[in-house]
């Protein structure tokens, strides 16, 4: 069985960026190295567990610059069997839809993939959109907010998951192949082993370009793109605070209700 885990290399949660003349200085994260997106650690762990239980391969996949291979090496050190980097100048500036096009094309190129696993979202963009957009491009069922994979039947072609919702939990059964977006409740990510780190550092990670994936006209500047050309601080809000004074709590509550009626809040 083939499981692909789609990951992203992101700035560290402790990184500090500066903005000059409306432009973010992405090249200076305050001395903090980029890392494997923390939400993706749970996706990597789940992909490895599926590989350990059902056999086959757990393949880490990302789209990004050449430096993104560091995040892929983390996946290899944790236990992924392979890693692939989709990197091309044509991909630069892609938004979530452009990213989904590239990831879907890479998953199709890998071939015979039963499950594609994603973390809940990336800590830089925080949209959580790439999961469902990739599923749409592949024509697969998206299963989001998954807190447990209860059953996976590769032979029967089905997967049963538990989804964590605001009002409770939901059990869903779907046909394979499927795209699964996981939340942190699903597992506890393992630490990379020393031998895993040594093996990952020696690994040669293949790089797939736009030509390899036949998506040159569907991403980046030629299609959907994120524009960070003007970043600014929101204007300060004009607010005032009134402390309600009264002899009793009941009287304070009555005055508060009167104020809320006056302001047409209630």
ABEGO torsion letter per residue (X at the ends): XBBBBBBBBBBBAABBBBBBGGBBBAABAGGBBBBBBAAAAAAAAAAAAAAAAAEEBBBBBBBEBAAAAAAAAAAAAAGBABBBBBBBAAABGBBAAAAAAAAAAAAAAAEGBABBBBBABBAAAGAGAAAAAAAAAAGBBBBBGBABBABBBAAAGBBBBBBBBAAEBBBBBBBOBBBBBBBAAABBBBBBBAAAAAAAAABBBBBBBAAAAGAAAABEAABBBBBAABBBBBBBBBBBBBBBBBABAAAAAAAAAAAAAAAGAX
